[in-house]
Amino acid sequence: PIPPTVMRLNLRYGREAAPLVLNLGYTRPAWDVTDRRYFGVFNTCSVVRLPDRTELPVTAVSVETDCDSWAWSVSLSLAGPDAWALCQPDSNGYPKEIEININGHLWTGILDDPQLTRGFNSHRISAKGTSRSAWLTTPWTASETVEQLAPRTAQQIADSIVNNSGWSLDWQLPTDPQWLLPAGSYLRTGTPIDRLVGLVAAVKGCLYSDPAGFAFTAYPRYPALPWNWPASQVDVVLPESALLSWNQTSHDRPSVNRVYVSGTTTGALLQLTRSGTAGDKCASDPIVDSLLTDSYAARARAEAELASAGPGYEVSVETILGGTANIPLVRPGLLCEFAGIRGVVRSTSIGVSRNGGGLAVRQGLKLERRTGPWR
C-alpha cells in the first residue's frame, strides 16, 4: 500500500499526455540478454550461389573474423557429385559469390579456394573464401600510388579511398578535434584495402567489414580505456545461463606506464604517462609512424599502447545465436560483460555442423580482459 504522505505527480505536455524520461545515472546496454532458465532456438542454415541463388549442398559452415582482419573468412564442407561444379570460377576466372544465412543472420562472400578430395568410398569437397571486401584487394584490384597535395583530415582521406567503389565507411577514429595530415604527408602505394588498413593502423585502430553489405567500420581498439571499464557503457550483456562454456587463460604483456610516439618529417612527438603512476616503466622502443602528424593522432596511438600493457586474460566464450532470447551476433570491438567479467571482444566465429539428427550452431567469442591496479 502507498503511504498517505507520498505525493503523486500527473505530468502533461500541453493537453496531451507525454512520457516522462528520468535519467537516474544508468544507461541500458545496447543489447542486454534476459536471464532465464532455458534458451530455445530452432537452428537454420542455408548457402546459395549468387546471383542465381542456386543452393549449395553444405554439410558444415564456419565464418569468423577478428580485430586484426579486414574481412570475414568463410569455410564450407560440401557433399554430392554436383557440388564441385557449383563452386568453380566462371569462364573469366572470377570466383563465385555466395550468401550464407545462419539463424537469420546473413554473410556474403567469394569462394576462392575450392578443393576436391577423392578416395575409396569417400568424396569430400571443401571451399574457403572471404567476404566481398576482398574485391578491393589483389588480385581483383590493382595497386596504385596516391599522394595528397593539400591538407586533409584522415577521415577525408579514408572516404576518398572507398569513394566510387560502392562501399561506405563509418569512421569512429579521432574526429574531435580532427586528425589533420598536412599537404604532402600522405603518400601510399597499394590497393584500397592496403591504404585503408595502413591509415587505421597508425592509431592502432581496427577495420571491420560488414558481413552482408558493402560497408566498413573503422573503430578504436579500445572503446574505453581499461581503467575506465567499471564506469563505461557496456554494449552487450550476456547472462551466464546463456553460455555453453567459457574459460579464462593468462595473457600478460610487459607492464608499461609510459610511451613515446612520434611522426617523421611532419609529425608530432609525444610522451604519455598513465595518470597515477610514476612513469618508471617506459616502452623499450619509441613508436614511429609517418601518419602521426598531430598530437591528437599521437595521443590516440599512445593511449592504445598503454591500454594493452600489463597483466590480463584471454577469455573464450561459447554461446548460441538468436533463439528465444535473441542473442545477437557480437562483433569484435564491443565491450561485453558476462558473469561479472568485462572485456573487449577480439574475435567472433560462428560454426554450423550436424549434431545427431539436428543442426548445431555455436557462436564463439574471444575477449581481452585487462587486470591492472584499476581492476
Order of alpha helices (4+ residues) and beta strands (2+ residues): beta-beta-beta-beta-beta-beta-beta-alpha-beta-beta-beta-beta-beta-alpha-beta-beta-beta-alpha-beta-beta-beta-beta-beta-beta-beta-alpha-beta-beta-beta-beta
